[in-house]
């Protein structure tokens, strides 16, 4: 038996009836009628009749709602994870870029320091080279000036000194003075701490540097050149077996093994070796070795030469 549900009367004179509520009420009424009909049908069924099978559950929007909610939640979670991963990747790239910039800055500073040290080292090396070059040039100029001065002195003394020395030579004795009429400053066997033996082994003629020195007699040169405290000297062996020595020369003009004649110029006086000033040291020896000396004035006198 069907019936129509009674709807509530609208309140208020000027309100329009709400269709939504009316529709909902109608829907509710249909549901009630359906339930009642089903109940009545079951009640009218015979006791021996089996219960009908339950109606299948229909796929409606209400049954699908949980599935839609789960899918949306998964989608949002996946998007959040992707955003976090993207943010982490961006942060990692930023950190890497910052570290690379710091490394590049440190390398640039190290390179600048290395270049500064290299420039300073090169400048110091160049300065030292320039100083060494200047010192070498100064030394060369000093040597050239000294050589020029020596040559000038020799040229000055070539005329007057040599003429005086030659005019003083005896003609027929075979012996002569080594430096003309020059006086003796320090005599033979003078004592003092200047000599290793404690006494003078020859005589010193007072002449300036550049004075020509002559062989007192003919003979053969035994040695010529540097000789310790004697500086540059010449030693000559004569026919009587005696040896004469000419010391402190600026330079010898003969060489070992050379034969010389009486009065031949054998060197130029100077101040080489152990000296306090320029002079000619003259010795007479019984051998070419040190310590075999004898009185040179007496030796020359024995050959007719008076000093």
C-alpha positions in Angstrom: 0.0 0.0 0.0 1.5 3.3 -1.1 1.3 6.6 0.7 2.5 10.1 0.3 4.4 11.6 3.2 3.2 14.8 4.7 5.6 17.7 4.3 6.0 20.3 6.9 4.2 23.6 6.2 6.3 26.5 5.3 6.8 29.1 8.0 6.4 32.8 7.2 4.1 34.4 4.8 6.7 35.7 2.3 9.1 32.7 2.2 9.2 30.5 -0.8 9.2 26.8 -0.4 12.8 25.3 -0.6 13.0 22.8 -3.3 16.1 21.2 -1.9 14.4 20.4 1.3 11.3 19.2 -0.5 13.5 17.0 -2.7 15.4 15.6 0.3 12.1 14.9 2.0 10.8 13.1 -1.0 13.9 11.1 -1.2 13.6 10.1 2.4 10.0 9.2 1.8 10.9 7.0 -1.0 13.6 5.3 1.1 11.0 4.7 3.9 8.5 3.3 1.4 11.0 1.1 -0.1 12.0 -0.2 3.3 8.4 -0.7 4.3 7.6 -2.5 1.1 10.5 -4.8 1.5 9.4 -5.5 5.1 5.9 -6.1 4.0 7.0 -8.4 1.3 9.1 -10.5 3.6 6.3 -10.6 6.1 3.8 -11.8 3.5 6.1 -14.6 2.3 5.3 -18.0 3.4 7.2 -19.5 6.3 8.6 -22.3 4.2 10.0 -20.0 1.5 13.8 -19.3 1.5 15.1 -15.8 2.1 15.9 -14.0 -1.1 19.7 -13.3 -1.9 21.0 -9.9 -0.8 21.0 -7.2 -3.3 24.4 -6.5 -4.8 26.2 -3.4 -3.7 26.2 -0.8 -6.4 29.3 1.2 -7.4 28.3 4.7 -6.4 30.2 7.9 -5.7 29.9 7.2 -2.0 31.7 3.9 -2.4 34.4 5.4 -4.6 35.2 8.4 -2.4 37.8 6.6 -0.2 39.7 5.4 -3.3 39.8 9.0 -4.6 41.0 10.3 -1.3 43.9 7.8 -1.1 45.0 8.5 -4.7 45.0 12.3 -4.0 47.0 11.8 -0.8 49.6 9.6 -2.7 49.9 12.3 -5.4 50.4 15.1 -2.9 53.0 13.0 -1.0 54.8 12.3 -4.2 54.8 16.0 -5.2 56.1 16.9 -1.7 58.9 14.3 -2.0 59.8 15.6 -5.5 60.0 19.2 -4.2 62.2 18.2 -1.2 64.5 16.3 -3.6 64.7 19.3 -5.9 65.4 21.6 -3.0 68.1 19.2 -1.7 69.7 19.1 -5.2 69.6 22.9 -5.5 71.2 23.2 -2.0 73.9 20.7 -3.0 74.7 22.6 -6.2 74.9 25.8 -4.2 77.2 24.3 -1.7 79.4 22.9 -4.5 79.5 26.2 -6.3 80.5 28.0 -3.0 83.3 25.5 -2.3 84.5 25.8 -5.9 84.5 29.6 -5.6 86.4 29.4 -2.3 89.0 27.0 -3.8 89.5 29.3 -6.8 90.0 32.3 -4.6 92.5 30.4 -2.4 94.4 29.3 -5.6 94.4 32.8 -6.9 95.9 34.1 -3.7 98.5 31.4 -3.6 99.4 32.1 -7.3 99.7 35.8 -6.5 102.0 35.1 -3.5 104.2 32.8 -5.6 104.5 35.4 -8.4 105.4 38.1 -5.9 108.2 35.9 -4.4 109.5 35.1 -7.9 109.6 38.8 -8.8 111.4 39.6 -5.6 114.0 36.8 -6.2 114.5 38.0 -9.8 115.0 41.6 -8.6 117.5 40.5 -6.0 119.4 38.4 -8.5 119.5 41.2 -11.0 120.7 43.6 -8.3 123.5 41.2 -7.2 124.6 40.8 -10.8 124.7 44.5 -11.4 126.8 45.0 -8.2 129.2 42.2 -9.3 129.5 43.8 -12.8 130.2 47.2 -11.3 132.9 45.8 -9.0 134.5 44.0 -11.8 134.6 47.1 -13.9 136.0 49.2 -11.0 138.7 46.6 -10.5 139.5 46.5 -14.2 139.8 50.3 -14.3 142.1 50.3 -11.3 144.3 47.6 -12.9 144.5 49.6 -16.1 145.4 52.8 -14.3 148.1 51.0 -12.3 149.6 49.5 -15.5 149.5 52.9 -17.2 151.2 54.6 -14.2 154.0 51.9 -14.2 154.5 52.4 -17.9 154.6 56.1 -17.5 157.2 55.8 -14.7 159.4 53.5 -16.8 159.2 55.9 -19.8 160.1 58.9 -17.6 163.2 57.0 -16.2 164.3 55.6 -19.5 166.3 58.7 -20.5 168.0 60.2 -17.4 168.2 57.1 -15.2 169.6 54.8 -17.8 172.1 57.4 -19.1 173.4 57.9 -15.5 173.6 54.2 -14.9 175.5 53.5 -18.1 178.0 56.3 -17.6 178.9 54.9 -14.2 179.8 51.5 -15.5 183.4 50.5 -15.4 184.8 49.7 -18.9 187.2 46.8 -18.4 186.6 45.2 -15.0 184.0 42.7 -16.1 181.7 43.7 -13.1 179.6 46.7 -12.4 177.0 48.2 -9.9 173.5 46.9 -10.4 171.8 50.4 -10.2 174.5 52.9 -10.9 175.5 55.2 -8.0 172.4 54.6 -5.8 173.1 54.6 -2.1 172.7 51.7 0.2 169.9 52.0 2.7 170.1 48.8 4.8 173.4 47.0 5.0 174.4 43.4 5.1 173.7 41.5 8.3 171.6 44.3 9.8 169.4 42.8 12.5 165.6 43.1 12.8 162.3 41.3 12.9 161.6 42.0 9.3 163.8 39.0 8.2 163.1 35.4 9.1 166.8 34.7 9.8 166.9 37.7 12.2 169.4 39.6 10.0 169.6 41.0 6.5 171.0 38.7 3.9 172.0 41.3 1.4 172.0 45.1 0.8 169.2 47.4 -0.2 169.8 50.1 -2.9 167.6 53.1 -2.5 165.9 53.5 -5.8 162.3 54.2 -6.8 160.0 51.9 -8.7 160.7 51.6 -12.4 164.5 52.0 -12.1 166.4 49.7 -14.6 168.3 46.9 -12.9 171.5 45.4 -14.6 173.4 42.2 -14.3 176.6 42.9 -12.4 178.5 40.4 -14.6 177.9 38.0 -17.5 176.2 34.7 -16.6 173.2 32.4 -17.0 169.8 33.0 -15.5 168.9 30.3 -13.0 165.4 31.6 -12.2 163.2 34.6 -12.8 159.7 35.3 -11.3 157.8 35.2 -8.0 160.0 34.0 -5.1 158.1 34.4 -1.8 159.2 37.3 0.4 161.6 38.4 -2.3 158.6 39.2 -4.6 159.7 39.0 -8.2 163.4 38.3 -8.4 166.2 37.1 -10.8 169.1 34.8 -9.9 172.1 34.6 -12.1 175.1 32.1 -12.0 178.4 33.7 -12.9 181.7 32.2 -14.3 183.3 32.2 -10.8 180.6 29.9 -9.5 178.9 32.5 -7.4 175.2 33.6 -7.7 173.7 37.1 -7.6 170.1 37.8 -6.7 168.0 40.9 -7.6 164.8 41.1 -5.5 161.5 43.1 -5.2 161.4 43.8 -8.9 158.3 45.2 -10.5 158.9 42.6 -13.3 161.8 40.6 -14.6 162.9 41.1 -18.2 164.7 37.8 -18.6 163.8 34.1 -18.2 165.4 31.0 -16.8 168.2 29.5 -19.0 168.9 32.7 -20.7 172.5 34.0 -21.1 173.1 37.6 -20.1 176.0 39.9 -20.4 177.6 42.4 -18.0 175.3 45.5 -17.7 172.3 43.9 -19.5 169.0 45.1 -18.1 167.4 42.2 -16.4 164.4 43.8 -14.7 162.8 46.9 -13.3 162.9 47.8 -9.6 159.7 47.9 -7.5 158.1 47.0 -4.1 156.9 43.4 -4.5 157.2 40.8 -1.7 158.0 41.6 1.9 158.9 45.3 1.8 158.2 48.6 3.4 158.8 50.6 0.2 160.4 50.4 -3.2 164.1 49.5 -3.4 166.5 46.9 -5.0 167.5 44.0 -2.7 170.9 42.6 -3.9 172.4 39.4 -2.7 175.5 37.3 -3.4 175.3 33.5 -2.7 177.5 30.5 -2.9 174.5 28.4 -4.1 171.2 29.4 -5.6 169.5 28.5 -2.2 168.6 30.8 0.7 171.1 30.8 3.6 174.3 30.6 1.5 174.8 34.4 1.4 177.9 36.4 1.8 178.8 40.2 1.9 177.8 41.6 -1.5 179.8 44.8 -1.1 183.0 42.8 -0.4 182.2 40.6 -3.4 181.9 43.5 -5.8 185.0 45.1 -4.3 187.0 41.9 -5.0 186.1 42.5 -8.6 187.1 46.1 -8.7 183.7 47.7 -8.1 183.5 50.2 -5.2 180.2 51.2 -3.6 
